[in-house]
C-alpha cells in the first residue's frame, strides 16, 4: 500500500512538473522526477544556483538591472551558467581539469 501511494505521488508530481511553466532551467537538468529522486546529490548553495539559474552571472545581474552588460568577460556570449559550464573560453583549462578529475574518480 505504501509503495503504491509513493508511486502515485511521484506520477502526480511528474504531471505537475511537466505542466508548470516555472523552473525551466531546473527542468533542463532534471526533467524526470523519478530519476532525480534516485540520484544521490549533495545539495550545495553552488549547485542550487546552477540548476535554478540564480547564480551571480553577468546575465542574471543584468536581468535585474544591477549591471549594464550581460556579456561574459571572454567576449563570446552572455555569461550564463550554461555558457560558463560548457563554452567559456576563459575557463577552458579549469573545465578540462574538472573533467579529468571526474573521470579519475569514476564519475
N, C-alpha and C positions, 0 to 999 in steps of 0.2 A: 504494500500500500504506500509506504513512504517513498519507494523508488518511483512509483507511478506519479505521485504528486510532484516529486522533483523533476521528472521528465516533462510533465505538463507545464510546470513553471518555466523551465528552460525554453520550451516551444513558445509559450506566451511571450517571454522576454525577447526571443528572436523575432517574433512578429512585430512587436513594438519597436525593436531596434531597427528593423528593416524599414518600417513605415515612417519613423520620425525624420524630420528634416534637420535635426540638431546632431552634433557630433560627427560631422562629415569627415574631419581629419582623423578622428579616432577610428571611424569605420574603415578607413583605408588600411589601418594596421590590424584591426580586429573585426572583420566582417561577420564572423561566426561566433555567437555567444558560447555554444557548447565547446568549441575548440579552445576558445580563450579560457574557459573555466578549467580546462585540463592542463593549462600551462602553469608552470611554477615560476612566477615572475616576482622579483624583488622590486616592489613599487618604491621608487625614489622621487624626489622633487624633480630631478632632471628628466627621468623617464616620463613622468606625468606631463611635464612641459612639452616634450617631444610629441607624445601621442595625442595631445589636445590642441597643439598649435599655439599654446600660450607662452612659449619661451620668449625671451627678450631678444628676438631677432630684429633686424632693422625693418623688415616688412611689418612685423607686429607693432613695433613702436610707431611706425609711420601711419598705420591704420588708426591709431588713437591720437594722431597729430602731435606726437611728442617730439618727433624728428621730421625733417623735411623730405629726406630721400630714403627710399626703401632699398636702394641698390647696395649689394654686398661690396665690401672694400676690394674684392678681387675684380670687380667691374664687369662681370659677365651676366648677372641676373639679379633679381630681387633676392635679398637674403632671407630665405625661409628655412624651416627645419629641413625640408627635403633637399634644398639646394646645398645646405651645409653637409648633410649626411651623404649625398650621392654625387655632387657635382663640383663643389667649390675647389677651384684650383689652388687657392691659398693654403688649404689644409690637406692636400693630397698625401703628403708624407705621413701625417698623423692617421689619416684614414687607412692607408696601407698597413701601417704598424698595428692598428686595431684589428684589421682583418687577419693578419698573421698571428696575433696573439689569440684570437678566437679560434683559428684553425688548430693551433698548437694545443689549445685546451679542449679540443674536440667539440666546439660549439658550431 
